[in-house]
Amino acid sequence: HREEIVKRARGSVLEIGVGSSLNTKFYDYDQITDVTGIDPNESLLRIAKDNKSDNSKRVNLVSAVSEQLPFTNSRFDSVVVTFSFCTIPDPSEAIEEIKRVLKPGGDLHFCEHGLSENPKLQKWQRRLEPIWTPLAGGCHLSRDIFDLIGTTDFELHDHETMYVDKIPKFVGYVYKGSAKKI
C-alpha cells in the first residue's frame, strides 16, 4: 500500500513522518525534483541518514513536527503521509500546516490506518485506544482519516478503504488515497 501511494508524488515533495525512511525506495525519481522528510524523532532520523540510497542526494531530512512546519507557504507540489496521522498529537493542526505549505492544486497522498466502518469494531477500537496509545508510540486507533482530510480545503480523489490481510482488524482498517488542495 505504501508503494502505490508514494509513487503518486510529483515535483517537490514533503514527507510527513519520514521515520527511518521506509518510503524513499518507492518514489518515482523521474517524477520528483526532491524529497524533504520531517520527523520529530531524532533516533529515527539518524537511522534514515544511515539508510543511504542512490537517490539520497535528493532527500533532505529535517527534525520538525507537522503542526509547525518550518517551510514557506506554497513550497511543495506533493505531500506524502504514510502511517503517521495516527501518532500526530493534533492532526487537524497538521492538516492546516500541510495545506499552508502545499501549492494550490497540489496533492496530499496518504495511507493510514484508522476507525473501522464496522460499529462493533469501532467500539473495540475506542475501548482499546487508551491502553494501545501509550504502548504504541502515541498511535490512535479511532481517527476517521477521510473525515479529518475532507473537512478542510481538500477534495478527496482516488481513495478507498479496506482491511489489510494478516493484520488484526482493530488496527488493520486502512484509508488510502489522494486529496487535492482547492
C-alpha positions as CSV (number, residue, x, y, z in Angstrom):
1,H,0.0,0.0,0.0
2,R,2.9,2.4,0.8
3,E,4.4,1.9,-2.7
4,E,1.2,2.6,-4.5
5,I,0.7,5.9,-2.6
6,V,4.3,7.1,-2.6
7,K,4.6,6.6,-6.4
8,R,1.9,9.2,-6.9
9,A,4.1,12.1,-5.6
10,R,5.3,14.7,-8.2
11,G,7.6,17.7,-8.1
12,S,9.0,18.9,-4.8
13,V,7.8,16.5,-2.1
14,L,7.3,16.9,1.6
15,E,7.0,13.6,3.5
16,I,5.4,13.9,7.0
17,G,6.7,11.3,9.5
18,V,9.7,10.1,7.4
19,G,10.8,7.8,10.2
20,S,13.6,5.5,9.2
21,S,13.0,6.3,5.5
22,L,10.9,3.2,4.5
23,N,9.3,5.2,1.7
24,T,12.4,6.6,-0.1
25,K,12.8,3.4,-2.3
26,F,9.2,3.8,-3.6
27,Y,9.5,7.4,-5.0
28,D,9.5,7.7,-8.8
29,Y,12.6,9.8,-9.1
30,D,11.8,10.6,-12.7
31,Q,8.7,12.5,-11.5
32,I,10.1,14.3,-8.5
33,T,12.8,17.0,-8.0
34,D,13.4,16.5,-4.3
35,V,12.0,15.0,-1.1
36,T,12.1,16.8,2.3
37,G,11.3,14.3,5.0
38,I,10.4,15.5,8.5
39,D,10.1,13.6,11.8
40,P,10.3,14.7,15.4
41,N,12.2,11.6,16.4
42,E,15.9,12.2,16.2
43,S,16.7,8.5,16.6
44,L,14.7,7.6,13.5
45,L,16.2,10.5,11.6
46,R,19.7,9.1,12.4
47,I,18.6,5.7,11.0
48,A,17.2,7.4,7.9
49,K,20.5,9.2,7.3
50,D,22.3,5.8,7.6
51,N,19.9,4.3,5.0
52,K,21.7,5.9,2.1
53,S,20.4,5.1,-1.4
54,D,21.4,6.1,-4.9
55,N,18.9,9.0,-4.7
56,S,20.0,10.2,-1.2
57,K,21.3,13.5,-2.6
58,R,17.7,14.4,-3.5
59,V,16.4,13.6,0.0
60,N,16.7,16.2,2.8
61,L,15.9,15.2,6.4
62,V,14.6,17.8,8.9
63,S,13.8,17.5,12.6
64,A,10.3,19.1,12.8
65,V,6.7,18.5,13.9
66,S,3.9,18.5,11.5
67,E,1.9,21.0,13.5
68,Q,4.6,23.7,13.0
69,L,6.3,23.1,9.6
70,P,9.4,25.2,9.1
71,F,8.7,25.9,5.4
72,T,7.3,28.8,3.4
73,N,3.8,29.0,2.1
74,S,3.1,27.1,-1.1
75,R,6.5,25.4,-1.1
76,F,5.7,21.8,-2.1
77,D,3.9,20.2,-5.1
78,S,3.1,17.0,-3.2
79,V,2.8,15.9,0.4
80,V,3.1,12.2,1.4
81,V,1.9,10.8,4.7
82,T,2.0,7.1,5.4
83,F,1.0,5.7,8.8
84,S,1.8,8.9,10.7
85,F,-1.6,10.7,11.2
86,C,-2.3,8.2,13.9
87,T,0.6,9.5,16.1
88,I,0.4,13.2,15.4
89,P,-0.9,14.9,18.6
90,D,-3.0,17.4,16.8
91,P,-3.8,16.0,13.3
92,S,-6.2,18.9,12.5
93,E,-3.4,21.4,13.0
94,A,-1.1,19.2,10.9
95,I,-3.6,19.2,8.1
96,E,-3.7,23.0,8.3
97,E,0.0,23.2,8.1
98,I,0.1,20.8,5.1
99,K,-2.5,22.9,3.4
100,R,-0.3,26.0,4.0
101,V,2.9,24.6,2.6
102,L,1.2,22.8,-0.4
103,K,0.9,24.7,-3.6
104,P,-2.6,25.5,-5.0
105,G,-3.7,22.4,-6.9
106,G,-1.1,20.3,-5.1
107,D,-1.9,16.8,-3.8
108,L,-1.8,15.2,-0.4
109,H,-1.1,11.4,-0.8
110,F,-1.8,9.2,2.2
111,C,-2.1,5.7,3.5
112,E,-3.2,5.4,7.1
113,H,-5.0,3.0,9.5
114,G,-7.9,4.3,11.5
115,L,-11.5,4.0,12.6
116,S,-13.3,1.0,11.1
117,E,-16.6,1.2,9.2
118,N,-17.9,-1.6,11.4
119,P,-19.8,-0.3,14.5
120,K,-18.8,-3.3,16.7
121,L,-15.2,-3.0,15.8
122,Q,-15.4,0.8,16.4
123,K,-16.5,0.1,20.0
124,W,-13.4,-2.2,20.4
125,Q,-11.1,0.4,18.9
126,R,-12.4,3.0,21.3
127,R,-12.1,0.7,24.3
128,L,-8.6,-0.4,23.4
129,E,-7.3,3.0,22.4
130,P,-6.5,4.3,26.0
131,I,-4.3,1.2,26.5
132,W,-2.9,1.0,23.0
133,T,-1.9,4.6,22.5
134,P,0.8,4.8,25.2
135,L,2.1,1.3,24.3
136,A,2.3,2.0,20.6
137,G,4.2,5.3,20.4
138,G,1.1,7.6,20.5
139,C,-0.8,5.7,17.9
140,H,-4.6,6.3,17.9
141,L,-7.0,3.7,16.6
142,S,-10.1,5.7,16.2
143,R,-9.3,8.5,13.8
144,D,-11.5,8.8,10.7
145,I,-8.9,9.8,8.1
146,F,-11.4,10.8,5.4
147,D,-13.3,13.0,7.8
148,L,-10.0,14.6,9.0
149,I,-8.9,15.4,5.5
150,G,-12.2,16.0,3.9
151,T,-13.4,18.7,6.3
152,T,-10.6,21.1,5.2
153,D,-9.9,22.7,1.8
154,F,-9.0,19.4,0.2
155,E,-11.0,17.4,-2.3
156,L,-10.6,13.6,-1.9
157,H,-9.9,11.6,-5.1
158,D,-8.7,8.1,-5.9
159,H,-9.4,7.0,-2.4
160,E,-10.6,3.8,-0.8
161,T,-10.7,1.8,2.5
162,M,-10.0,-1.8,3.2
163,Y,-8.9,-4.3,5.8
164,V,-5.3,-5.4,5.4
165,D,-4.7,-9.1,5.3
166,K,-2.9,-10.8,8.2
167,I,-3.2,-7.8,10.5
168,P,-5.7,-7.7,13.4
169,K,-8.8,-5.8,12.2
170,F,-8.8,-3.3,15.1
171,V,-5.5,-1.9,13.7
172,G,-5.8,-3.1,10.1
173,Y,-8.5,-0.8,8.6
174,V,-6.7,1.3,6.1
175,Y,-7.6,4.5,4.4
176,K,-5.6,5.4,1.3
177,G,-5.8,7.9,-1.5
178,S,-5.1,11.4,-2.5
179,A,-6.6,14.8,-1.8
180,K,-6.2,17.9,-4.0
181,K,-5.8,21.3,-2.3
182,I,-8.6,23.5,-3.6
